[in-house]
Amino acid sequence: MISSFRPGPGLRQPDPGQREGLKLGKETMNTALEEKRLLTSREAAEVLRVHVETVRTWAKKGYIGRKLGGVWRFRQDELGEFTRKRNGDG
């Protein structure tokens, strides 16, 4: 006897209105995920408004970033915190 597969409650597709993000208080899941997105060295340099080699130097010294798969990656929130500390705001 072959039974038909019925997905449980956690496997349902989101409603079309939910595709823009689920509400988490004042922020959406998409916003929360964007803040956790990993940036490349070039993207981090644009955020910090410095040359990409400066970002790589800071990464090698352990100030920011981490190596994943042999390449440097940077969290957006980490860069913001680094900037505040560098500017003496935190």
C-alpha positions as CSV (number, residue, x, y, z in Angstrom):
1,M,0.0,0.0,0.0
2,I,1.4,3.4,-1.0
3,S,0.7,6.3,1.3
4,S,0.6,9.8,0.0
5,F,3.1,12.3,1.5
6,R,1.5,15.1,3.5
7,P,3.9,17.7,4.8
8,G,3.7,18.6,8.5
9,P,3.1,22.1,9.7
10,G,6.7,23.2,9.4
11,L,7.0,22.2,5.8
12,R,4.2,24.3,4.3
13,Q,5.0,27.0,1.7
14,P,4.6,30.6,3.0
15,D,1.6,32.6,2.0
16,P,2.3,35.0,-0.9
17,G,1.9,37.9,1.6
18,Q,4.6,36.5,3.8
19,R,7.3,36.5,1.1
20,E,8.4,40.0,2.1
21,G,9.3,38.8,5.6
22,L,7.7,37.7,8.8
23,K,7.2,40.3,11.4
24,L,9.5,40.2,14.4
25,G,8.4,43.2,16.4
26,K,9.4,46.3,14.5
27,E,11.8,44.6,12.1
28,T,11.2,41.9,9.5
29,M,13.1,38.6,9.1
30,N,14.6,39.9,5.9
31,T,16.1,42.9,7.7
32,A,17.5,40.6,10.4
33,L,19.0,38.3,7.8
34,E,20.5,41.2,5.9
35,E,22.3,42.4,9.0
36,K,23.8,38.9,9.4
37,R,24.9,38.7,5.7
38,L,28.6,38.1,5.2
39,L,30.4,40.7,3.1
40,T,33.4,40.3,0.9
41,S,36.6,42.3,1.5
42,R,35.6,44.7,-1.3
43,E,32.1,45.2,0.2
44,A,33.6,45.7,3.6
45,A,36.0,48.3,2.2
46,E,33.0,50.2,0.7
47,V,31.2,50.2,4.0
48,L,34.2,51.3,6.0
49,R,35.3,53.8,3.2
50,V,38.8,52.5,3.1
51,H,41.0,50.7,0.6
52,V,40.4,46.9,0.3
53,E,44.0,46.3,1.3
54,T,43.4,48.2,4.6
55,V,40.5,45.8,5.3
56,R,42.7,42.8,4.6
57,T,45.4,44.2,6.9
58,W,42.9,44.7,9.7
59,A,41.5,41.2,9.1
60,K,45.0,39.7,9.3
61,K,45.6,41.5,12.6
62,G,42.4,40.1,13.9
63,Y,40.5,43.4,14.3
64,I,37.6,42.3,12.0
65,G,36.4,39.4,9.9
66,R,37.1,35.7,9.7
67,K,38.3,33.4,7.1
68,L,35.8,31.0,5.6
69,G,36.9,28.6,2.9
70,G,40.2,30.5,2.6
71,V,38.6,33.9,1.9
72,W,37.9,36.7,4.3
73,R,34.2,37.4,5.2
74,F,32.8,40.3,7.3
75,R,29.5,40.8,9.2
76,Q,27.8,44.1,8.6
77,D,27.1,44.5,12.4
78,E,30.7,43.7,13.2
79,L,31.9,46.5,10.8
80,G,29.5,49.0,12.5
81,E,30.9,48.1,15.9
82,F,34.5,48.4,14.7
83,T,33.8,51.8,13.2
84,R,32.2,53.1,16.5
85,K,35.2,51.9,18.5
86,R,37.7,53.3,15.9
87,N,35.9,56.7,16.1
88,G,35.8,56.6,19.9
89,D,32.0,56.3,20.1
90,G,31.9,53.0,21.9
